[in-house]
Amino acid sequence: MTQRAAARRCINIAALVSSGLAAAIGLTFLVWILAEVLVRGAAAINWDFFTRLPVPPGESGGGLANAMLGTVIITGLATMLGVPIGVLAGTYLAEFGHGRLAAVIRFLANIFVSAPSIVIGVFVYAILVVPLGGFTGLAGGISLAIIMLPVVTRTTEEMLRLVPHTLREAALALGAPYWHMVWQVAYRSARAGMLTGIILAVARVSGETAPLLFTALNSPYWTTGLFEPMANLTVTIFNYAMSPYDEWQVMAWGASFLIAFSVLALNIVARVLVHRLGK
């Protein structure tokens, strides 16, 4: 073995060891976090936690039913607003966008994918909360939809670009209109990746706190109207974790466990969809 080959082998071994060690450290912290949330959060999970409203400070019992409902409403509103616009924008970029407008849209989408969520919250606060004169669930849903929009847009574009051009050409050669080809051929071929991107976008916004602090805020009561402050799990975790009351801190761990479990379930669903629809 030459000296150069020996040096390359040593460098290769060092790279493998360092990368394996880094992966082990990251996995250790991840398991530690999940175990801590599971152990501490499981103590708060009971029937009252899912069915009752929060109790006043210092009292025991109660639950976070209103925050769960508010989180479902806000996340559902964000999905209804962000997903259709994101899918259509991604379709335009993949199928029709070849000029300056497409380049600008793609550039802005790449920027907003990594934009701090608190900036989005301040933006919606300025254009919606202030004019309406108060915090609303509608503003919270719009802020989360803005966060989802670039993720869905870029995922849709990339998945549609992976569809072979021969499939498009075959459908067009049979006389299918272009919109019908996109709907029946391109979407069907890219559905696994598109659905995965949508689910991961929903999982991301379900744990956002900063935008909701500036838009939906929170409420200790049942709130189903979109034009009033709305309870949600993430802001409740922030408030309860910072409080000096042990009962509230236990509730915060329970809400953290619920969000972590929901995000984990969404990721598992995304993996299953990729496996089944990708066949």
RAUR-V491184 format. One record per residue. N is the residue number from 1. RES is the residue in one letter. SS is DSSP state (H for helix, E for strand, - for the rest). OMEGA is omega as a letter, one per 20 degrees, with the letter a starting at -180 (* if undefined). NEAR is the number of other ideal C-beta (glycine too) atoms within 8 Angstrom. Layout:
# RAUR-V491184
n:N res:RES ss:SS omega:OMEGA near:NEAR
n:N res:RES ss:SS omega:OMEGA near:NEAR
This chain:
# RAUR-V491184
n:1 res:M ss:- omega:a near:4
n:2 res:T ss:- omega:a near:5
n:3 res:Q ss:H omega:r near:5
n:4 res:R ss:H omega:r near:6
n:5 res:A ss:H omega:r near:8
n:6 res:A ss:H omega:r near:9
n:7 res:A ss:H omega:r near:8
n:8 res:R ss:H omega:r near:8
n:9 res:R ss:H omega:r near:9
n:10 res:C ss:H omega:r near:8
n:11 res:I ss:H omega:r near:8
n:12 res:N ss:H omega:r near:8
n:13 res:I ss:H omega:r near:8
n:14 res:A ss:H omega:r near:8
n:15 res:A ss:H omega:r near:8
n:16 res:L ss:H omega:a near:8
n:17 res:V ss:H omega:a near:8
n:18 res:S ss:H omega:r near:8
n:19 res:S ss:H omega:r near:8
n:20 res:G ss:H omega:r near:8
n:21 res:L ss:H omega:r near:8
n:22 res:A ss:H omega:r near:8
n:23 res:A ss:H omega:r near:8
n:24 res:A ss:H omega:r near:8
n:25 res:I ss:H omega:r near:8
n:26 res:G ss:H omega:r near:8
n:27 res:L ss:H omega:r near:8
n:28 res:T ss:H omega:r near:8
n:29 res:F ss:H omega:r near:8
n:30 res:L ss:H omega:r near:8
n:31 res:V ss:H omega:r near:8
n:32 res:W ss:H omega:a near:8
n:33 res:I ss:H omega:a near:8
n:34 res:L ss:H omega:r near:9
n:35 res:A ss:H omega:r near:8
n:36 res:E ss:H omega:r near:8
n:37 res:V ss:H omega:a near:12
n:38 res:L ss:H omega:a near:10
n:39 res:V ss:H omega:a near:8
n:40 res:R ss:H omega:a near:11
n:41 res:G ss:H omega:a near:15
n:42 res:A ss:H omega:a near:8
n:43 res:A ss:- omega:a near:9
n:44 res:A ss:- omega:a near:12
n:45 res:I ss:- omega:r near:9
n:46 res:N ss:- omega:a near:6
n:47 res:W ss:H omega:a near:5
n:48 res:D ss:H omega:a near:9
n:49 res:F ss:H omega:a near:12
n:50 res:F ss:H omega:a near:9
n:51 res:T ss:H omega:a near:7
n:52 res:R ss:- omega:r near:10
n:53 res:L ss:- omega:r near:10
n:54 res:P ss:- omega:r near:11
n:55 res:V ss:- omega:r near:9
n:56 res:P ss:- omega:a near:4
n:57 res:P ss:- omega:r near:6
n:58 res:G ss:- omega:r near:5
n:59 res:E ss:- omega:r near:8
n:60 res:S ss:- omega:r near:5
n:61 res:G ss:- omega:a near:7
n:62 res:G ss:- omega:a near:12
n:63 res:G ss:- omega:a near:11
n:64 res:L ss:- omega:a near:15
n:65 res:A ss:H omega:a near:10
n:66 res:N ss:H omega:r near:14
n:67 res:A ss:H omega:r near:14
n:68 res:M ss:H omega:r near:11
n:69 res:L ss:H omega:r near:11
n:70 res:G ss:H omega:r near:16
n:71 res:T ss:H omega:r near:12
n:72 res:V ss:H omega:a near:8
n:73 res:I ss:H omega:a near:13
n:74 res:I ss:H omega:r near:16
n:75 res:T ss:H omega:r near:13
n:76 res:G ss:H omega:r near:9
n:77 res:L ss:H omega:r near:16
n:78 res:A ss:H omega:r near:17
n:79 res:T ss:H omega:a near:12
n:80 res:M ss:H omega:r near:8
n:81 res:L ss:H omega:a near:11
n:82 res:G ss:H omega:a near:16
n:83 res:V ss:H omega:a near:12
n:84 res:P ss:H omega:r near:8
n:85 res:I ss:H omega:r near:10
n:86 res:G ss:H omega:r near:16
n:87 res:V ss:H omega:r near:12
n:88 res:L ss:H omega:r near:8
n:89 res:A ss:H omega:r near:14
n:90 res:G ss:H omega:r near:16
n:91 res:T ss:H omega:r near:13
n:92 res:Y ss:H omega:a near:11
n:93 res:L ss:H omega:a near:13
n:94 res:A ss:H omega:a near:11
n:95 res:E ss:H omega:a near:10
n:96 res:F ss:H omega:a near:7
n:97 res:G ss:- omega:r near:11
n:98 res:H ss:- omega:a near:4
n:99 res:G ss:- omega:a near:6
n:100 res:R ss:H omega:a near:5
n:101 res:L ss:H omega:r near:7
n:102 res:A ss:H omega:r near:12
n:103 res:A ss:H omega:r near:8
n:104 res:V ss:H omega:r near:8
n:105 res:I ss:H omega:a near:13
n:106 res:R ss:H omega:r near:11
n:107 res:F ss:H omega:r near:8
n:108 res:L ss:H omega:r near:9
n:109 res:A ss:H omega:r near:13
n:110 res:N ss:H omega:r near:10
n:111 res:I ss:H omega:a near:9
n:112 res:F ss:H omega:r near:10
n:113 res:V ss:H omega:a near:9
n:114 res:S ss:- omega:a near:5
n:115 res:A ss:- omega:r near:8
n:116 res:P ss:- omega:a near:6
n:117 res:S ss:H omega:a near:10
n:118 res:I ss:H omega:r near:9
n:119 res:V ss:H omega:r near:8
n:120 res:I ss:H omega:r near:13
n:121 res:G ss:H omega:r near:15
n:122 res:V ss:H omega:r near:9
n:123 res:F ss:H omega:r near:10
n:124 res:V ss:H omega:r near:16
n:125 res:Y ss:H omega:a near:12
n:126 res:A ss:H omega:a near:8
n:127 res:I ss:H omega:a near:7
n:128 res:L ss:H omega:a near:13
n:129 res:V ss:H omega:a near:13
n:130 res:V ss:H omega:r near:8
n:131 res:P ss:H omega:r near:6
n:132 res:L ss:H omega:r near:9
n:133 res:G ss:- omega:r near:4
n:134 res:G ss:- omega:r near:7
n:135 res:F ss:- omega:a near:10
n:136 res:T ss:- omega:r near:16
n:137 res:G ss:H omega:r near:17
n:138 res:L ss:H omega:r near:10
n:139 res:A ss:H omega:r near:15
n:140 res:G ss:H omega:r near:17
n:141 res:G ss:H omega:r near:17
n:142 res:I ss:H omega:r near:14
n:143 res:S ss:H omega:r near:17
n:144 res:L ss:H omega:r near:17
n:145 res:A ss:H omega:r near:14
n:146 res:I ss:H omega:r near:12
n:147 res:I ss:H omega:a near:16
n:148 res:M ss:H omega:a near:17
n:149 res:L ss:H omega:a near:14
n:150 res:P ss:H omega:r near:14
n:151 res:V ss:H omega:r near:14
n:152 res:V ss:H omega:a near:17
n:153 res:T ss:H omega:a near:14
n:154 res:R ss:H omega:r near:13
n:155 res:T ss:H omega:r near:16
n:156 res:T ss:H omega:r near:17
n:157 res:E ss:H omega:a near:13
n:158 res:E ss:H omega:r near:9
n:159 res:M ss:H omega:r near:13
n:160 res:L ss:H omega:r near:14
n:161 res:R ss:H omega:r near:7
n:162 res:L ss:- omega:r near:7
n:163 res:V ss:- omega:a near:12
n:164 res:P ss:- omega:r near:6
n:165 res:H ss:H omega:r near:6
n:166 res:T ss:H omega:r near:6
n:167 res:L ss:H omega:r near:11
n:168 res:R ss:H omega:a near:12
n:169 res:E ss:H omega:r near:8
n:170 res:A ss:H omega:r near:8
n:171 res:A ss:H omega:r near:12
n:172 res:L ss:H omega:r near:10
n:173 res:A ss:H omega:r near:6
n:174 res:L ss:- omega:r near:6
n:175 res:G ss:- omega:a near:4
n:176 res:A ss:- omega:r near:10
n:177 res:P ss:- omega:a near:5
n:178 res:Y ss:H omega:a near:8
n:179 res:W ss:H omega:r near:6
n:180 res:H ss:H omega:r near:9
n:181 res:M ss:H omega:r near:13
n:182 res:V ss:H omega:a near:11
n:183 res:W ss:H omega:a near:8
n:184 res:Q ss:H omega:a near:9
n:185 res:V ss:H omega:a near:13
n:186 res:A ss:H omega:a near:14
n:187 res:Y ss:H omega:a near:10
n:188 res:R ss:H omega:r near:7
n:189 res:S ss:H omega:a near:9
n:190 res:A ss:H omega:a near:13
n:191 res:R ss:H omega:a near:9
n:192 res:A ss:H omega:r near:11
n:193 res:G ss:H omega:r near:12
n:194 res:M ss:H omega:r near:14
n:195 res:L ss:H omega:r near:11
n:196 res:T ss:H omega:r near:12
n:197 res:G ss:H omega:r near:14
n:198 res:I ss:H omega:a near:13
n:199 res:I ss:H omega:r near:13
n:200 res:L ss:H omega:r near:13
n:201 res:A ss:H omega:r near:15
n:202 res:V ss:H omega:r near:13
n:203 res:A ss:H omega:a near:13
n:204 res:R ss:H omega:a near:11
n:205 res:V ss:H omega:a near:12
n:206 res:S ss:- omega:r near:12
n:207 res:G ss:- omega:a near:9
n:208 res:E ss:- omega:r near:12
n:209 res:T ss:- omega:a near:10
n:210 res:A ss:H omega:a near:10
n:211 res:P ss:H omega:a near:16
n:212 res:L ss:H omega:r near:18
n:213 res:L ss:H omega:a near:10
n:214 res:F ss:H omega:a near:12
n:215 res:T ss:- omega:a near:17
n:216 res:A ss:- omega:a near:16
n:217 res:L ss:- omega:a near:10
n:218 res:N ss:- omega:r near:13
n:219 res:S ss:- omega:r near:11
n:220 res:P ss:- omega:a near:7
n:221 res:Y ss:- omega:r near:7
n:222 res:W ss:- omega:r near:6
n:223 res:T ss:- omega:r near:12
n:224 res:T ss:- omega:r near:5
n:225 res:G ss:- omega:a near:6
n:226 res:L ss:- omega:a near:10
n:227 res:F ss:- omega:r near:7
n:228 res:E ss:- omega:r near:11
n:229 res:P ss:- omega:a near:12
n:230 res:M ss:- omega:r near:16
n:231 res:A ss:- omega:r near:15
n:232 res:N ss:- omega:a near:14
n:233 res:L ss:H omega:a near:13
n:234 res:T ss:H omega:r near:12
n:235 res:V ss:H omega:r near:14
n:236 res:T ss:H omega:r near:16
n:237 res:I ss:H omega:r near:13
n:238 res:F ss:H omega:a near:10
n:239 res:N ss:H omega:a near:10
n:240 res:Y ss:H omega:a near:13
n:241 res:A ss:H omega:a near:8
n:242 res:M ss:- omega:a near:5
n:243 res:S ss:- omega:r near:9
n:244 res:P ss:- omega:a near:2
n:245 res:Y ss:- omega:a near:9
n:246 res:D ss:H omega:a near:5
n:247 res:E ss:H omega:r near:12
n:248 res:W ss:H omega:r near:11
n:249 res:Q ss:H omega:r near:11
n:250 res:V ss:H omega:r near:11
n:251 res:M ss:H omega:r near:16
n:252 res:A ss:H omega:r near:12
n:253 res:W ss:H omega:r near:13
n:254 res:G ss:H omega:r near:14
n:255 res:A ss:H omega:r near:16
n:256 res:S ss:H omega:r near:12
n:257 res:F ss:H omega:a near:15
n:258 res:L ss:H omega:r near:12
n:259 res:I ss:H omega:r near:13
n:260 res:A ss:H omega:r near:12
n:261 res:F ss:H omega:a near:8
n:262 res:S ss:H omega:r near:10
n:263 res:V ss:H omega:r near:11
n:264 res:L ss:H omega:r near:8
n:265 res:A ss:H omega:r near:8
n:266 res:L ss:H omega:r near:13
n:267 res:N ss:H omega:r near:11
n:268 res:I ss:H omega:r near:8
n:269 res:V ss:H omega:r near:9
n:270 res:A ss:H omega:r near:13
n:271 res:R ss:H omega:a near:8
n:272 res:V ss:H omega:r near:8
n:273 res:L ss:H omega:r near:12
n:274 res:V ss:H omega:a near:11
n:275 res:H ss:H omega:a near:8
n:276 res:R ss:H omega:a near:8
n:277 res:L ss:H omega:a near:9
n:278 res:G ss:- omega:a near:6
n:279 res:K ss:- omega:* near:4
